Amino acid sequence: METISIEVEPEIARAYQEANLMERKKMQLILNSSLKQFINRRSLEEIIQEMQAQAQVNGLTQEILDEILSDDI
């Protein structure tokens, strides 16, 4: 296995940090399994399109995204 970092909601991070080793292993297995299913069922293009639609519904326009990205450079 490899280690990656992902952003999660605060309550998820808190629950993981407070979990014992066995609970953490279970969470990791569930997440790993879910991510495998997610990436194997749809193309990257489908995933990106869905993420863009969700971002737009939540008020993230291309202009706002461009501004955020330019601030990081």
N, C-alpha and C positions, 0 to 999 in steps of 0.2 A: 504494500500500500504506500501511497504518497500522501503528504500533508499539503493541504491548501488552506487559504483563508477566504471566508465568505462573510458578507454582512448579513446579519439577521436582526430581527426585532429585539429590543432590550429584554423582554420577558423570556425569550428563547435563550438568549445568551446567559441570563441569570440562572435559568433552570439547568442549563448544561454545566455551568460553573459550580452549582451547588450539588450536582449529582455525584453519587459515588462512582467508583471505577466501573462496576458492572452496568450501572444505568447508562454511563457514557458510552460503553461498548455497544449497548443495545441501540442507543440513539444513532451512533455512527453506522451500524448495520442497516438500520431503517433508512437513513438518509442516503447511504451508498446505493441501496436497492432502488430507492425512488429516483435518484438521479440517473441510474442506468436505464430504467424504464423510460424516463423522460427523453433522454438523448437517443435512444434506440427506436423510438416510435415515430419521430418526426425529423424532418430535415432541419438543418441549421437555419435555412431561409424561413421555414414555418415558425420556428422558435423566435427568430428576430422580428418577424411580422407581428406575432402575438405580443411581444414585449413592446413594440412600437405602439400598437393599439392601446395597450394598458397604460403606457406613459401618456398618450394623448388624452385618454379618458381622465387621467389624474392631473391633467393640466400642463404636462410637459410638452411644449411645442418644440419644433426643430430650432427655432430662434433661441429659445431658452437653453436648449441643449448645446447649441453652438457657443453661446455665451459662457456656459459652465466650462466647456472644454477649452475655450480660449483663455479662461482665467487660470487654468492649470499649467499652461505652457510657459 
